[in-house]
């Protein structure tokens, strides 16, 4: 039954006359109660000056209600999804409001929850952009399915609002685990060169927990700063730098735990500069390296669906 502002073919939602709701605020209800007392007192004592003041305040309230409604009429809104984030982080959506026509807009607010949003002021024919943050609780595509535009301008006696339809989405990656097993260096049935661990080797093999006597030069301080604990980087003389991150190589019980471990392996392999591939029950990503390859792997993990 709610009237929503539809999204146009150009991706912009324009607020129409029949899509705006308006009700008195707490201040407006107090204002109305004071006018009612003034009216009753003026009628009881036949005070013409009191009646004049009451009708004057009532006309001010009516004009304020009209301008509050006009503040949203014709407003254009465009919503875009922000960059991908990991589950548990705050996803952002960028909302651009355009004051079409000859009227400036004041005290505009865009919200999707009960948190008080910042207000915007837009000159006539100009536009303003605000970022809206949403806390993520699960991986996958996050849709901004509830966007409310509201205003209380000019006197705060009335609140006008409208609901805007939007198709903006952002991607939520699985939350990376604090620790994960080293990925396999076996690319299918092909044998990889044997690895040996040593202090003088230069090839990164993975990380393990700190043991007393380990060299401080090999401590993974970045992992420590991210509160993943005290880890030590291990290096070896492996000639093969190709690793495979595989679903079947993990023994985790539930799907989300496996995806969390796989996400950590992808991030560790990227940080080490290795060429890696990803094997999942619903598909695979071939061996590659670089930021775009990492994003493809994380996207596949975010959208993974497996019974």
Secondary structure, DSSP 8 states (H G I E B T S, - for coil): ---EE-B-TTS-EE--GGG-EEEE-HHHHHHHHHHHHHHHHHHHHT-HHHHHHHHHHHHHHHHHHHHHHHHHTTEEEEEEE---EETTSEEEEEEEEEE-SS--EEEEEEESSSS----EEE-TT-EEEEEEEEE--SSEEEE---EEEEE-TTTSSEEEEEEE----EEEEE----S-----B--BTTB------B-SS--EEEEEEE--TT--GGGB-HHHHHTTS--EEEEEE--S--EEEEEGGG---SSHHHHHHHHHHHHHHHHHTT-EEEEEETTEEEEEE-SHHHHHHHHHHHHT----
